Amino acid sequence: MGLIKRPTELTVKSTLSALIYGQPGMGKTTLACSAPNPVLFDYDGGIHRVNAAHRVPTVQITSWEETDQVLKSEEIKDFATIVIDTAGKMLSFMDKYIMATNPKMRKADGTLSLQGYGVRKQMFINFVNQVSLMGKSVLFVAHEREEKVGDEKQIRPEIGGSSAGDLIKELDLVGYMEAIGKDRTISFDPCQKFYGKNTCNLQSSIKIPVVINEKGEIVGQNTFMSNIIDTYQKYQTKQTEKSSEYEALMEVIKENIEQVTDVLSANDAVKRLMDFDHIFDSKIQAGMLLNEKCKKLGLKYNKLSNSYEPIAA
């Protein structure tokens, strides 16, 4: 196998990098901790706000160096998902680390220089890649903030200021949590109102099951993100399978077109090719290949009769 892989040869991604954001008190951390076998990296000091029934093993981070220490420790091997709460606070720890190790990247007002933001972006990418290479998923939690664009208000995750868009590019899923009536929902589809990212064909808006009722009683299992990750993995596997089926189908299409030698076999091929269970753009490709072959045979397609006929001399 060469360095360049065909779609059917690609390794199926088994881990997930995602962001969940919304208003405070929406239960974002609890939702994130519903991922498989999670460990919480608490940058925000907010673990006490999570219902005791849904607390998970936690690292109470006080410096960026501790993040590296945990990732290199033997303890981390026991977990399948790393939950970052919050992404904004994690980036703040990165800021302090960058300015402490390289004072030239600190501006007079105590914020990162433009070069410093570039370093932080690469640190974030490296972190996501490192967790993925460890065979673990990573879920970031963030608060929301409003931006005014013209006369419209838009909701964005509170991470990294203007660099939020660059960071989101590195993630597989981005979901916005909101309350609609008494229901909590999460939306992964992007829209004019808020950021979203949906790479596994999830529903536009998903109702989040109630796990704690108004009396504080546990009434359901906290498994929402485990189910989402399972859906993502199955989708990726299915896409690889579809690529294999597509390549096999295109070979059959090409074999059928090779047998076209005259107007009769051309029109017979049209009927056969239209009856195939097409995948992706195979129907379009079949039409283009057949049309190319027919041109070489001196045939043209008549749209009125839906058939090929000889080009008039």
N, C-alpha and C positions, 0 to 999 in steps of 0.2 A: 504493500500500500504506500503510495507517494505522500508528499506533504500536502498536496491539494486533495481534499476529500469531496466526494460526491455527496449529495443530500442524504443518500441512503447509508453513507459511511460515518455520518456525524455522530459524536457521542451525545447521548440524551442527557440533558442537564437534570440532575436529581435533586438539586438544592434550589432554594428560592431567596431572592433579596427583595424586600418589600418595605413600603412605608405606609403607616396608618396615621392619619392626622384628623383633627377636628377640635371642637371646643373643649375647654377643661370640664371634667366631670362626666364625660361621655362614656367612660369605661374603656378607653383606648388601651391602657396597659393591661387590663384584665383580658381584653380581646387578644392582644399580642401574645399573652402568656398561655393562650389556648393552643399554641403551636406545639408540635411534637417535642416532648422532653426538653423544656426550655430552661435556660439560665438567664437571669435578668442582670444586665449591667446598668446599675442605678446611678446615673450621672446627676440626676435631678433631686436626689434625696426624697423620693416620693413613694417608696415601697410601703410606708405606713398607711398610705391612702388606698391601697389595694385590700379588698376584703380578705381576712385571714384565711378563709377557705380556698382562696385562689392564689395565695402567695406561692412563689416558687423559689428554688435556690437562687441567691442573690449575691452579687459583688457590689459593695458600696464604694464606688470609685471616688477617689479624692485627687487623682492626678493622671495625666495621660500615660505616664510610665507604668502605672498599675494595669492599664489595659494590655500593654505588651506582656507584662508579667503573667497575667491570667492566660493569655492566648498560648504562651509557651509552657504553661504548667501541665502536669499530668491530670489534674482535676477536670480540665475542660473536655477531656476525651469522653467523659460520661454523658455529655449532652449533645442533642441533635440540632437545637436552635438557640441562637443568641439573640436576646431581645435588648434593644438599645433604647433607654428611656432617660432623657429625650435626645433626639438627634441634634437639636439646637445646642443643648448643654455639652454634648460630646464634642461638637465643633469648637465650643468655647475652650474646652480643655486642650484641644489641638492648638488653638490660637496661643494660649499661654506657653505651651511647650515650644512652639516655633519661635516665639519672641524671646524665650529664655535661652534657647540654644543658639539663636542667631539674632542679636539685638538690632542688626541692620534692617530686619524685616518688621520693625516696630516703628510706626509713625509717631509724631510728637503728641498726638491725642490719645496714644495708648492702644490704637487699633493696628491691624495688619496692613502692611504695604501691599501694593498690587502684586509684587513678586511673592509676598507671603501668602496671599490668597491662592496663587498658583501652586505653591508648595502644599497648602492645606488640601486643595482639590486632589492632588496626587496621593496624599496620605489617605484620604477618604477612599479613593479607588483601590489603593493597595490593601486597605482594611477589608473592603468587600471581597476582593479577590482572595485574600488570605483565608477568610472564613469559608469561602466556597471551596478552596483547595483542601481545606480540612474536612470537607464533606458535610458541612453544616449550613443550615439556612440562617439568614439574619433578618430580623424585623425591626425597623426603626419606628419609634413613636414620636410624634411632633404635635405641637399646638398649631392652631390656625392663626392667620393674620389677614387683615383686609388691605387690599391695594385699590386705589382709585385710578381707573384708566378712563380718561375722558369723563363722561357723566356716569359711568358704571362702576360698581364695586365688584371686585373679584377676590375670591378666597384663595390664599396660597399657604403652603406649609411654612411654619416659622423655623426655617433652617438656612443658615448661611446667607441671609439677606439676598442680594441680587444674584448670588451664585447658586441659588436653590435649583434653578433649571439645569445647570451643569451637573449637579449631584444626582438629580432625579434620572438623568440619562443612564446612569449606571445601574438602575434598579429594574426588576422584572415587573413588579406590580406597585401601583400607588392607589390607595383607597381613601376616600373622604367620608368620615362618619358624621352623621347629622341626625337630629331628632325630627321626625315627621309625626305630629300628634304625640301619641304615647309610645310610638314605635321608634326604635333606633335602626338606622339603615346604614349601609356602606356602599358607596358607588365607586367603581373602578374605571368607568368610561370617562374620558376627558370631555369637558364641555366649557362653554364660555364663562360659567360661574366659578368653576374650580378645576384644579389640576387632577388628572387621573391617568392611569396607565393600565391597560388590560391586555396582556399578552397570551391569555389562554381562554378567550371567548367566554368570560364569566357574564352573568346577567348584568344589565346596566345598573340595577339597584337591588341589593339583597337585604332582606329583613334579618336583623341579628336576633337570634333566639334569646329569650329571657332566661338568665341563669340564677338571678337573685330577684325575688319579688319585692314589693313595696315595704314588706315587713322585715326585710333583711334575711329571709329564708332562702336556702339553696333549693331551687326548683328544677334545675337542669344541669347537664354536663357542660363544662367549658371546653368545647372541642372545635369551635368555629374555624380557626385558622388551620388546625390540623386537616380539616376537610378541604379547605381552600388549597393547601399545599398538595394534598392528594390529587385534587382535580388538576392542578398545574402539571404535576408529574405525568398523569395519565394523558393529558393533552399533548405534552411534548413527545411522549412515546407514540401516540397516534399519528402525530405529524410526520414522524420518521417512517412509520409504517405506510402512510399515504404516499410519501416520496418514493418508496420502493414500488408500490402499486402503480404509481404514475409512470415510472421508468419502464415497467413491464408492459403497461398499456401502450406507451409510445412505440415500443418495439413491434407490437402487434399491428398498430396503425401503419407503421412504415412497411411492414411485410405486405399488408393489404394494398397499399399504394404501389408497391413494386410490381404487383400483378396486373396493374392497369396498362393495357396495350392499345385500346381503341375506345370508341364512344360507348359501346355496349358495356364493357368492363368498367368504364369510368362511372357510368350511372348506377351500375350495380354496387360499386364501391361507396357511392354517396349514401345509398340506402343502408349498407352494412355499418358504415362509420357513424351514422346518426343514431343507430340502435345501441351503440356501446354505452356503458355506464361511465361517463366521462369524469375525470378528476382534474382539478385545478383548471388550466387552460388547454387541456388536451383536445377539446372540440375545436377551438380556434386553430391550434397547431395542425390538426388533421385537415381542416379546410384549406389552410395555406399550403400545406405539402401537396395535397391533391390538386389544387389549382395550379401549382408550379409544374407538376408532372403533366397535367393536361395541356398547358401552354406549349410544352415541348412536343406534344403529340398533335398540335394544331387544333386544339379544342378550346371552346370558350363556354362559360356558364351563362345560361339564359335564366334570369330571375323570374320571368313570367311563367316558364314551364318547370322551373326548379330542376333543370337537367342540363347536362353538357351536350354540345352539338358542334359539328365541324365549323371552323371559321370559314366564312364564304370567301371564295377565291376572288 
